[in-house]
Amino acid sequence: MKQRIQNILVLCALLYLFLVCITLMGASFKHLGEDFSKRLITATASPVVGLMIGMLTTAVIQSSSTTTSLIVGLVAAGALTLQGAVPMIMGANIGTTVTNTMVALTSVNRREEFRRSFAGATMHDFFNLFSLLLLFPLEMSTHFLERSGSALADLLVGTGAVEFHSPIKAITKPVSKWVLHTVEQTGWGEVLVGSVGLAIALAGIFTALAFLPRLLKHLLLARAEGAFFQLLGRGGMVGILVGAFLTVMVQSSSITTALLVPMIGAGILPLEGAFAITLGANVGTTVTGLLASTTGTHDAVAIALVHFLFNVTGIALIYPFKPVRMIPIHMARKLADLSVRSKLVPFAYLFSLFFLLPGAVILMQRLLAGN
């Protein structure tokens, strides 16, 4: 009991650290000046480049929760527009699946286990890519996600005519101001003060999001494990709800889906049942962004809601229709069959999709911008 109370206190401290650092990040960007904001907005002016930045960033740090929290903080600080942030959120959804694929590669020398594991991991990739192919062109032509997120934010925090006084911001702003004031006492210039403040904020966010999933997993996942295994094979709405619930509890879709991969590999869980849980994890992971947005502005809340709406809309368009929802599963099985025949295939797939493609697009844009 004593250990549990200590864990809960540490959990509260980590949540507070996370929220303080989101607020600190926004305040630090203001010290960096208007030119910095303009350069950042210009860099993401192309929706495709914004998409690739979100994808590559998430693949590198292996956490869509961290990426979306950073995007929310940038929008709250005015360093990134709501419209420019939407493609980055979509890209983060693709990049987060890299963890599953890496987990599956650990069984590459066990032929049949690897076949099942790799199919289980990559069906998440293919679903997110499928959602992106459907929703990205629609969003770019109609901005329906941006408008829907903004409309919902109006209901939650009010329009510009009514100022939103966030209680979360009230308890985090004094600490972030104290940190920046302490840095200012060094006598450094505005840009250096902002850079140091930003570095402290990023370090705090990464620290909080590194320990939060582990602690929540220790506190909650063991208690949910019995019910979890009973519901695993059912699929459907029950599976989606289980995936969403577990991901909200552990604050990491990577943990939820990475747990599924070895179970699929062992033949304990069919792909169709795991697929529903994976989609639920996609929805559950949006909670971190929503939490981060409570420290920010109307647009910060809106972009967090866009992330939620993107995942829910993708599920609504794909999952209810069996021939459609089986497409990502069939594609994953085909790729797994190819990967069993040649071990170069899974490594080439992983490197090309998550690193080479977004890196090349971003580099090309920089080179063209330089000319």
Secondary structure, 3 states (H helix, E strand, C coil): CHHHHHHHHHHHHHHHHHHHHHHHHHHHHHHHCHHHHHHHHHHCCCHHHHHHHHHHHHHHHCCHHHHHHHHHHHHHHCCCCHHHHHHHHHHHHHHCCHHHHHHHHHHCCCHHHHHHHHHHHHHHHHHHHHHHHHHHHHHHHHCHHHHHHHHHHHHHHCCCCCCCCCHHHHHHHHHHHHHHHHHHCCCCCHHHHHHHHHHHHHHHHHHHHHHHHHHHHHHHHHHHHHHHHHHHHHCHHHHHHHHHHHHHHHCCHHHHHHHHHHHHHCCCCCHHHHHHHHHHHHHHCHHHHHHHHCCCCHHHHHHHHHHHHHHHHHHHHHCCCHHHHHHHHHHHHHHHHHHHHCCHHHHHHHHHHHHHHHHHHHHHHHHHHHC
